[in-house]
Amino acid sequence: MTDTVTQGVAQRRELIAFRIGDQEFCVDIMSVREIRGWAPATPLPRTPSFVKGVINLRGAVLPIIDLGARLGLNTSEPTARHVIMVVHIGERTIGLLVDAVSDIINMSDDLVQPTPDVASDQVKTFVKGLFALDGRMVSLIALDRVLPETEAEAA
Amino acid sequence: MDPFESIKATFFQECEELLTDMESGLLAMEQGDDDSETINAVFRAVHSVKGGAGAFGLEELIRFAHVFETVLDEMRSGKLHLTDEVAKVLLRASDVLADHVAAARSGGSVDEGRTVGMIADLQGLIDQDRAAELGLNEDGDTSAVEEDFGFVPVVLSLDEPAADAPEVDVAALMAAAAAPPEVPTADGAGTAGAPFWRVTFRPKAEMYAKANEAALVLRELARLGDVEVALDASAVPPLDQLSAEQAYLTWTIRLSGDKSEAEVREVFEFVEDDCDLEVTREGEAVAEISEPSFAADEDASASAVEAAAAAPLDLDALLARVSTPPAEPAAPTAPAPEPVAAAPLPAATPPAQDPARLDVAGLIALAEKASQDHAQTQSTPAKAEPKADQKAEARAAAGPATAATPTIRVDLDRVDRLINAVGELVIQQAMLSQRVFESGLARSSDVALGLEDLELLTREIQDSVMAIRAQPVKSVFQRMPRLVREVADMVGKKVRLVMDGENTEVDKTVIERLSDPITHMLRNAIDHGLETPEEREAGGKAAEGTVRLAALHRGGRIVIEVQDDGRGINRPRVRGIAVAKGLIAEDAVLSDDEIDNLIFLPGFSTADVVSDISGRGVGMDVVKRSIQALGGRISITSEPGKGSKFSMSLPLTLAVLDGMVVSAADQTLVAPLSNIVESLTPRAEDVHLIGGRDAVICIRDTFVPLIDVGVALGFRDTPLPPASGVAVLVESEGGGKAALLVEAIQGQRQVVIKSLEANYQHIHGVAAATILGDGRVALILDVDALVTTSRRKAPRIEKRMAV
């Protein structure tokens, strides 16, 4: 269910755009299951700081990743105005904590530009590409990198 | 899956059921039950396995099943008597048969030597001449097997008898009539003078009541060789005296060819008890036979049709009779000799030349007359109807021996989804009630009352859903007799296994994991617990030892007990070994109970000689660990000279856990109750520091590590002052004890286990998560990990780590 932008020919796709701080990002709409308001999470021990904890999503235990922190942005404590995007990553379902969901974008793959070399490695890991939209820059997020991959990394 | 494979899968599923039936029958026989019904049940099971195997060309399975079946057949016909020895051989044969089925299923092969040995043993049961006659020494005569498609009886036994039987019969009859197999020409050319079999076949009413079909039997017989069939319908009374449920017809069949008597009888095996059957070998007097044969001067195909249709003829007469008053219920009248309701038979009105036809004509005439008398005809079916009902009931009552209550096979996934959804429903319902209560609505308001009803309903749904997954422990227990036999053989002891509470139900996930510990405990009981027969006799006990395996429900848990009447635990010796292996100090003071429980220590083995079965010293501690992994406990009680009893108690399900809800560092956590020994409020003077951070607590003069849960999980940096919290004494699977320091105990609750790994990953110190009544997620502590971490003094991992 993850993005296949880089391999596709000029395919049209729908993306969900969201804001973290003053930056704009987007993910493929097909990987988003639902969007819900922030609810206090139960913190998990021995986890990286970007893992906010777990919440109850209709009986499933859903880990919440603070996407801003994951990308190395400055984040503040979540408030009721923050939203959680519930996304599928492979077999897993996780919640991404973002500031706000802003738009649904319909665009074609060939408009995506590769991430320029100026970005740090950490950002390049998660940002698959960039594109311009009405004079704004939107970064396309690679979801499969968002979760800490192994326990070792988490520790 | 291609259709053939799926049929094959069904066959193996059926095989499993058949093998189970067979084994329970054999076990009954071992207890001395030589009732023909039991023997027949076993025979049918083996035969059906063989029949199915024939359809799939599973040669090795067929060959073995054939020998097995032949021996059973000898028994059934009373030529072989049930003795202890015979029962034992048969039981072992059943094990080999199960192996064959398993091998056929997985595509593997069976130990050839074992099979050959078993076949020799089986043949040893019947004397050699008979064996030769029965064709046992040939390489499994598969030809007979393949023709004999043994699936039919299985299917029928599962059907609702009354409703479906006629349909089945009609189809079969039509087939029989439409495609006469190799039914011979009437004059039996070339067979005159040659020896032949004369078979007299007189079905009884019971045979029809069991939905058996004479025509099918005759057709089957026709495959063995040239047959001439004669129907003697002289016993059919006039219609007004005819009882719908009686059998009046007799067939005489002349079968030529060089088949053995066993092969001829095999055709009748499913109906043998419900008919009079004579099979005689005759070498001359052909003419005598042909006399009553109506087929003598007709052409071949007509005779074939009639052979198949002979029985239904009088039914047609009946139909003719009932057709006049149409309001009359035809079906109850129909189950005359043949339960073929409205079969429009091609051979319905041939010229009446033989006794049967004449009679039919008479019947028709009678029927026409009778139909004019309305009152009379009405009374007949009125009588017949309740009878038919009774018959159906009787059939249904006779069925359950083989056919259990109707069941469906459901994917476990679907059930799990349902269980999840219901779990969420319960949580949601609890949250809703809490909200309504908080909103200040009166308790007697409609909303509150409605919610109460909803709560009752949700509980009921939850219980029923959990019951879906619950299964009797029988599926595990039934594998045990074989194990006991094998182990007993290997160690040369005589063992009787008594099983109790096989129908105790427990969650499927638990059942799957019961098998290993039970196996271990049984082996242990036989190998270590029981004495040899000589020792037992010397000790004034019966030479045969008894091992009792029981399951029962107690306090919301399932308890499995394995009890033997052997020598009991030799405490001085156990103690000596423990000291020698350095497991306990030489001067340790231990109670009897504590000594008994030493056998659960890792690396402990009392057997002087390491045997194949047990005694590698990994036995009981493995059992204990696997049981604790399931949230269970195991204990032993023993009395020297009288035996010992292991009992393990397990939760009824792995989806739900009994937990103690505690709070630590503002977090709500759940500790599995199975780990908890006791809880206490520590006094400041009992807590001692070793070094800077690590604390121990003195509980009744024993020092155990004190683990601050909030700090161990990284929720807090500074430890809680011991005196302001509660210490929960826990025991880990490895037997290590520790005290967990928490802020408060909130209570004890059953919680639904939710996996963390499903969406995230494993976290050290956390076993799983659960959802509490307020809808928030709480973590379930992994007590083992906490205890071992503290013991290894592993560097603590701080929570806030850079990426």
Interface residues (C-beta under 8 A of the other chain):
Chain A: P40 A41 T42 P43 L44 P45 R46 T47 P48 S49 F50 V51 G53 V54 I55 N56 R58 G59 A60 V61 L62 P63 R70 G72 R92 T93 I94 Q122 L147 P148 T150 E151 A154 A155
Chain B: N420 A421 G423 E424 I427 Q667 T668 L713 G714 F715 K754 S755 L756 A758 N759 Y760 Q761 H762 I763 H764 G765 V766 A769 I771 G775 R776 V777 A778 L779 I797 K799 R800 M801 A802 V803
